[in-house]
Amino acid sequence: MDTGTHLVMGFALGGLATLDPVVTENTINSHSILFATIIGSQIPDIDTFLKFRNNAVYIRNHRGATHSIPAIILWSLLITICGSFIFQGANLFHLWLWAFLAVFLHVFVDIFNAYGTQALRPFSSKWVALGIINTFDPFIFIIHVIGLIIWAFGANPGITFIVVYSIIIIYYLTRFAEQWLVKKAVLKLIPDAEKIIIAPTMRFFKWRIVVSTKDQFFVGSAYKHEVTILDEFDRIPIPENNIIDQAKKDKNISAFLSFSPIYRWVIKELNTGYEVQFIDLRYRSKGHYPFVAIVQMKDDLDITGSYTGWIYSKEKLRKKLDIATRT
């Protein structure tokens, strides 16, 4: 989920925590638990700062180790230790318990996005992405805000957020049902589909679709279970040659390939060498595929520039490659 939604979830979990009698025993406990739920709802995304290094490091690591099973344990312990110094006399077990629940809930809700997490690490590095909830879901954000407003006007926060989360559970189940109906429609249209990726959007009935068969990729969208194919590409295996081998050694290309589950590739001959492109098919927007990895190299395969990330214009791409070449 996005940072704003995680934040309101932290406050909401703090409200839910008032159902715990230990939390309401005294002000120190109530304040320490609210501290734990707010910080716990945010701390797994501390790896967002990796963007300041470069996109390759960010793509390879975001929602990886910081969202793993050991991280859930370590984050909750760290919050408890910090809380014990800030709120002296607080009940440390319940401080840890609610910190753990906040961190766990953060990681748990992230697996329902199309981006997903490596939540099964260290047992598996597989990305878990159920793809039923958009990274920012207006309904989930707004219902949390409504709950917080009702709390601010004096309603019992525990009861308020039991109702809020009951509604959200029903919403999630409805989203699962919608996705299943879309998948059923895709299989009817493309019965030989080998892999189907159905990703949500901010609109309840609209979904992005990518399908691979033995010989083709299909990119489309669905609205109210009606599937429209927008693009088709031949599925050509990546060749084994020196150009591709050299490209895969580049940090931007290797980061992209470690993350993207479905993409096509292009090799272009330039006046001075080659350009290799890998294009993620999941994020088609207005006829454009913005998430890419590109490397340029000379005739002797010496890499002169590379980039991975979101590009919405050729001018921006060329600028990024020029910067990479100078650095």
C-alpha positions as CSV (number, residue, x, y, z in Angstrom):
1,M,0.0,0.0,0.0
2,D,1.0,3.6,-0.3
3,T,2.5,5.6,2.6
4,G,-0.7,7.5,3.4
5,T,-2.8,4.4,3.7
6,H,-0.2,2.7,5.9
7,L,-0.2,5.8,8.1
8,V,-4.0,5.9,8.6
9,M,-3.9,2.1,9.3
10,G,-1.4,2.8,12.0
11,F,-3.7,5.2,13.7
12,A,-6.6,2.9,13.2
13,L,-4.8,0.0,14.8
14,G,-4.0,2.2,17.7
15,G,-7.7,2.8,18.1
16,L,-8.4,-0.9,17.8
17,A,-5.8,-1.5,20.6
18,T,-8.1,0.3,23.1
19,L,-10.0,-3.0,23.2
20,D,-7.0,-4.4,25.1
21,P,-7.6,-3.6,28.8
22,V,-3.9,-3.2,29.5
23,V,-3.7,-0.3,26.9
24,T,-6.4,1.7,28.7
25,E,-4.9,1.1,32.2
26,N,-2.9,4.4,32.1
27,T,-1.8,7.2,29.8
28,I,1.7,5.8,29.4
29,N,0.4,2.5,28.0
30,S,-2.1,4.1,25.6
31,H,0.5,6.5,24.3
32,S,3.2,3.8,23.9
33,I,0.8,1.5,22.0
34,L,-0.2,4.3,19.6
35,F,3.5,5.1,19.1
36,A,4.1,1.4,18.3
37,T,1.2,1.0,15.9
38,I,2.1,4.2,14.0
39,I,5.8,3.4,13.7
40,G,5.1,-0.3,13.0
41,S,2.8,0.6,10.2
42,Q,5.6,2.6,8.5
43,I,8.9,1.1,9.3
44,P,9.0,-1.8,6.7
45,D,9.1,0.9,4.0
46,I,12.3,2.4,5.3
47,D,13.9,0.8,2.2
48,T,12.2,3.5,0.2
49,F,15.4,5.6,0.9
50,L,17.2,3.3,-1.4
51,K,15.8,5.4,-4.2
52,F,18.4,8.0,-3.3
53,R,21.1,5.5,-4.3
54,N,19.8,4.4,-7.7
55,N,16.8,2.6,-9.2
56,A,18.6,-0.7,-9.6
57,V,19.3,-1.0,-5.9
58,Y,15.7,0.1,-5.1
59,I,14.0,-2.3,-7.5
60,R,16.1,-5.2,-6.3
61,N,15.6,-4.6,-2.6
62,H,12.3,-2.7,-2.1
63,R,9.8,-4.9,-0.2
64,G,12.5,-7.5,0.1
65,A,14.5,-8.1,3.3
66,T,12.5,-5.3,5.1
67,H,9.3,-7.2,4.5
68,S,10.6,-10.7,5.3
69,I,9.7,-13.0,8.2
70,P,12.9,-12.1,10.2
71,A,12.3,-8.4,9.6
72,I,8.8,-8.6,11.1
73,I,10.3,-9.9,14.3
74,L,13.3,-7.5,14.3
75,W,11.2,-4.4,13.6
76,S,8.8,-5.2,16.4
77,L,11.7,-5.7,18.9
78,L,13.4,-2.5,17.8
79,I,10.2,-0.5,18.3
80,T,9.7,-2.1,21.7
81,I,13.3,-1.2,22.7
82,C,12.8,2.4,21.5
83,G,9.4,2.6,23.2
84,S,10.8,1.4,26.5
85,F,13.2,4.4,26.6
86,I,10.6,6.9,25.5
87,F,7.7,5.6,27.6
88,Q,9.3,4.4,30.8
89,G,7.0,2.2,32.8
90,A,5.0,1.1,29.8
91,N,3.9,-2.6,29.6
92,L,6.6,-3.9,27.3
93,F,4.8,-7.2,26.4
94,H,1.8,-5.3,25.1
95,L,4.0,-2.7,23.5
96,W,5.8,-5.5,21.6
97,L,2.5,-7.3,20.8
98,W,0.9,-4.2,19.1
99,A,4.2,-3.3,17.4
100,F,4.3,-6.8,16.0
101,L,0.7,-6.7,14.8
102,A,1.3,-3.3,13.1
103,V,4.4,-4.5,11.2
104,F,2.7,-7.8,10.3
105,L,-0.3,-6.0,9.0
106,H,1.9,-3.7,6.9
107,V,3.6,-6.7,5.2
108,F,0.3,-8.7,5.0
109,V,-1.7,-6.0,3.1
110,D,1.3,-5.4,0.7
111,I,1.0,-9.0,-0.6
112,F,-2.4,-8.1,-2.1
113,N,-0.9,-5.5,-4.4
114,A,0.4,-6.2,-7.9
115,Y,3.9,-5.2,-6.8
116,G,3.9,-7.7,-3.9
117,T,6.6,-8.5,-1.4
118,Q,9.2,-11.1,-0.7
119,A,7.3,-11.9,2.5
120,L,8.4,-15.6,2.5
121,R,12.1,-14.8,2.9
122,P,14.3,-16.5,4.0
123,F,12.4,-19.6,2.9
124,S,11.7,-18.3,-0.6
125,S,12.7,-15.3,-2.6
126,K,9.6,-15.5,-4.7
127,W,7.5,-12.4,-5.0
128,V,4.1,-12.8,-3.4
129,A,1.7,-10.6,-5.3
130,L,-2.0,-11.5,-5.3
131,G,-3.0,-8.4,-7.4
132,I,-6.4,-7.7,-6.0
133,I,-5.8,-4.3,-4.4
134,N,-4.2,-1.3,-6.1
135,T,-1.2,0.3,-4.3
136,F,-3.5,3.2,-3.5
137,D,-7.1,2.1,-3.0
138,P,-9.5,5.1,-2.5
139,F,-12.1,3.0,-0.7
140,I,-9.6,1.6,1.9
141,F,-8.1,5.0,2.5
142,I,-11.4,6.8,2.8
143,I,-13.0,4.3,5.1
144,H,-10.0,4.6,7.4
145,V,-10.3,8.4,7.4
146,I,-14.0,8.2,8.1
147,G,-13.3,5.9,11.1
148,L,-10.7,8.4,12.4
149,I,-13.1,11.3,12.1
150,I,-15.8,9.3,13.9
151,W,-13.2,8.6,16.7
152,A,-12.3,12.3,16.9
153,F,-16.0,13.1,17.5
154,G,-16.0,10.9,20.6
155,A,-17.0,7.4,19.3
156,N,-15.5,4.3,20.9
157,P,-12.4,3.7,18.7
158,G,-12.3,-0.1,19.4
159,I,-15.9,-0.6,18.2
160,T,-15.5,1.9,15.4
161,F,-12.5,0.0,13.9
162,I,-14.0,-3.4,14.4
163,V,-16.8,-2.2,12.1
164,V,-14.3,-0.6,9.7
165,Y,-12.1,-3.7,9.4
166,S,-15.2,-6.0,9.0
167,I,-16.2,-3.9,6.0
168,I,-12.7,-4.0,4.6
169,I,-12.6,-7.8,4.9
170,I,-15.9,-8.0,2.9
171,Y,-14.3,-5.6,0.4
172,Y,-11.2,-7.8,0.0
173,L,-13.4,-10.9,-0.5
174,T,-15.4,-9.0,-3.2
175,R,-12.2,-8.0,-4.9
176,F,-11.1,-11.7,-5.0
177,A,-14.4,-12.6,-6.6
178,E,-14.1,-9.8,-9.2
179,Q,-10.6,-11.0,-10.1
180,W,-11.8,-14.6,-10.4
181,L,-14.5,-13.5,-12.8
182,V,-12.0,-11.6,-14.9
183,K,-9.7,-14.6,-15.0
184,K,-12.6,-16.8,-16.1
185,A,-13.3,-14.3,-18.9
186,V,-9.7,-14.3,-20.0
187,L,-9.6,-18.1,-20.1
188,K,-12.7,-18.1,-22.3
189,L,-11.0,-15.7,-24.7
190,I,-7.5,-17.2,-24.6
191,P,-8.0,-20.9,-23.6
192,D,-4.4,-21.8,-24.2
193,A,-3.1,-19.2,-21.7
194,E,0.0,-20.5,-19.7
195,K,0.3,-17.5,-17.4
196,I,-2.2,-14.8,-16.5
197,I,-1.4,-11.6,-14.6
198,I,-4.5,-9.6,-13.5
199,A,-3.6,-6.3,-11.8
200,P,-6.0,-3.9,-10.2
201,T,-6.4,-0.2,-10.9
202,M,-7.9,2.6,-8.7
203,R,-11.3,1.9,-10.5
204,F,-13.2,-1.0,-8.9
205,F,-14.3,-2.7,-12.1
206,K,-11.2,-1.9,-14.2
207,W,-8.2,-4.3,-14.4
208,R,-4.9,-4.6,-16.3
209,I,-4.2,-7.9,-18.0
210,V,-1.1,-9.7,-19.4
211,V,-1.4,-13.2,-20.8
212,S,1.4,-15.4,-22.1
213,T,0.8,-18.5,-24.3
214,K,3.4,-20.7,-25.9
215,D,3.9,-18.4,-28.8
216,Q,2.4,-15.0,-27.8
217,F,2.0,-12.2,-25.3
218,F,-1.4,-10.5,-25.0
219,V,-1.8,-7.2,-23.2
220,G,-5.3,-6.0,-22.4
221,S,-7.8,-4.6,-19.9
222,A,-11.0,-5.7,-18.4
223,Y,-14.1,-3.7,-17.4
224,K,-17.0,-5.4,-15.6
225,H,-15.6,-8.8,-16.7
226,E,-15.4,-7.7,-20.4
227,V,-11.9,-8.3,-21.7
228,T,-10.3,-6.2,-24.4
229,I,-7.0,-7.2,-26.0
230,L,-5.0,-4.0,-26.7
231,D,-1.6,-5.4,-27.9
232,E,-0.2,-8.7,-29.1
233,F,3.5,-9.6,-29.3
234,D,5.2,-12.8,-30.5
235,R,6.8,-14.6,-27.6
236,I,10.4,-15.0,-28.8
237,P,12.9,-16.7,-26.5
238,I,15.8,-14.5,-25.4
239,P,18.8,-15.4,-27.6
240,E,22.0,-16.7,-26.3
241,N,24.6,-14.4,-27.7
242,N,27.4,-12.1,-26.5
243,I,25.2,-9.0,-26.7
244,I,22.6,-10.4,-24.3
245,D,25.2,-12.0,-22.1
246,Q,26.9,-8.6,-21.7
247,A,23.6,-6.8,-21.1
248,K,22.7,-9.2,-18.3
249,K,25.9,-8.3,-16.5
250,D,24.7,-4.7,-16.1
251,K,23.2,-3.8,-12.7
252,N,20.1,-2.1,-14.1
253,I,19.3,-5.0,-16.4
254,S,19.9,-7.7,-13.7
255,A,17.7,-5.8,-11.2
256,F,14.9,-5.5,-13.8
257,L,15.1,-9.2,-14.6
258,S,15.1,-10.2,-10.9
259,F,11.8,-8.4,-10.5
260,S,9.8,-8.4,-13.6
261,P,7.8,-11.7,-14.2
262,I,6.7,-10.9,-17.8
263,Y,8.5,-8.8,-20.4
264,R,9.6,-8.6,-24.0
265,W,13.0,-7.7,-25.3
266,V,14.4,-5.7,-28.2
267,I,17.9,-5.5,-29.6
268,K,18.6,-2.4,-31.7
269,E,21.7,-1.7,-33.8
270,L,23.0,1.8,-33.4
271,N,25.6,3.7,-35.4
272,T,28.2,3.0,-32.7
273,G,27.0,-0.3,-31.2
274,Y,23.9,-1.8,-29.8
275,E,20.9,-1.0,-27.5
276,V,19.1,-3.8,-25.6
277,Q,15.7,-3.1,-24.1
278,F,13.6,-5.1,-21.7
279,I,10.0,-3.9,-21.4
280,D,7.7,-4.9,-18.6
281,L,4.2,-5.7,-20.0
282,R,2.2,-5.2,-16.8
283,Y,2.0,-1.4,-16.8
284,R,0.6,-0.4,-20.1
285,S,-0.6,3.2,-19.9
286,K,-2.1,5.2,-22.9
287,G,-0.4,2.8,-25.4
288,H,2.9,3.1,-23.7
289,Y,5.0,0.7,-21.5
290,P,6.8,2.9,-19.0
291,F,8.6,0.3,-16.9
292,V,11.8,-0.6,-18.8
293,A,15.5,-1.5,-18.5
294,I,17.8,-0.3,-21.2
295,V,21.5,-0.7,-21.8
296,Q,23.7,0.8,-24.6
297,M,27.0,-0.6,-25.6
298,K,29.7,-0.1,-28.2
299,D,30.6,-2.5,-31.0
300,D,33.1,-4.1,-28.8
301,L,30.3,-4.6,-26.2
302,D,31.7,-2.0,-23.8
303,I,28.7,-0.7,-21.9
304,T,28.3,3.1,-22.2
305,G,25.1,3.7,-20.3
306,S,22.1,2.0,-18.8
307,Y,18.9,2.7,-16.9
308,T,15.9,1.0,-15.3
309,G,12.7,2.5,-14.0
310,W,9.7,4.4,-15.2
311,I,10.0,6.4,-18.4
312,Y,7.1,8.2,-20.1
313,S,9.0,10.0,-22.9
314,K,11.9,9.3,-25.2
315,E,13.4,12.6,-24.2
316,K,13.5,11.6,-20.5
317,L,15.0,8.3,-21.4
318,R,17.8,9.8,-23.5
319,K,18.5,12.3,-20.6
320,K,18.8,9.4,-18.1
321,L,21.1,7.5,-20.4
322,D,23.3,10.6,-20.9
323,I,23.6,11.0,-17.2
324,A,24.5,7.3,-16.8
325,T,27.2,7.7,-19.5
326,R,28.8,10.7,-17.7
327,T,28.8,8.9,-14.3
